[in-house]
Each structure stands twice: as structure tokens, then as C-alpha cells.
Amino acid sequence: MGSFACPHYDTAKDGCLRLKTDCVPGRRGCVLRGKSVFAFSAEERVREREKEKTKPSGRR
């Protein structure tokens, strides 16, 4: 198991400054794409994040 360091990572927003979106290591446009191996594909993790965003929060 490992970790990563990225000059484009915004810790305050947990986002990517380069892509101006959520940080999902290995996604298309990411500096780690093709240089690292992940347990789950970046595309699968992006889809999961998008699903979470569209879910109703349950608050009224």
C-alpha cells in the first residue's frame, strides 16, 4: 500500500487544482494516470463520486 503527493492537490477542498474537480487519483488528466496501479479503476471511482453527488441528502 502506498500514498501519493501531487502538486495539484488542494487539501482544503479535497480537489484537483489542475482539473478543477474532485481529486480521484488516476482519472483522465491526472498526473498519476499510467504511472500508478490502483485496486479499483479511476473510472469506477469517478462514477461512484458522481452518483454520491446526485443522491438526495435526505434532509428536509
N, C-alpha and C positions, 0 to 999 in steps of 0.2 A: 504494500500500500504506500502511496506517496502523496505529496502535495504539490502545489504549483505556485509560482509567483508570476504575476503579469503586470506590466506597467500600465495597462489599460483598465485595470480593475478598480472600481470606485467602492471602497469599503462602506462609505456612508449610505449608499443606495443599493449595495449588493448588485451592481450593474456593470456593464461594459461601456467605457467611455468611447472606445473605438466604434462600436456598432450601435451605441445609443439605445440599448435594450438590456434585458436581463442577462446576467452572466451565466452562460451554460458552456463550460469548457469543452472545446472540440467542435462547437457548432460552426456552420458555414461562415467564413470571415474571421474566425478566431485564430490567433497566432499559434495556438496549440494543435490545430487541426492537422492531422497527418504526422504529428511529432510524438503523440501520446496514444496509449491504448486505454480505453475505458470499459468498465464492466457492462454498461448499458450504452447504446448508441446515442450520440448527441441529438439526433433527430427525434428519438423516442423521448428524451428528456425535455426537448423543446415542446413537443406535443403535450406532454403532461403539464408543463407550466401554463401553456395556453388554455388547457381545459380548466385548470385551477382559477384562472382569471375570469372565465365565463360562468363559473358556478355562482349561483345566488349565495349571498353571505349568510342567509338565514335570519338576519336581523330585520326588525320592522320598525 
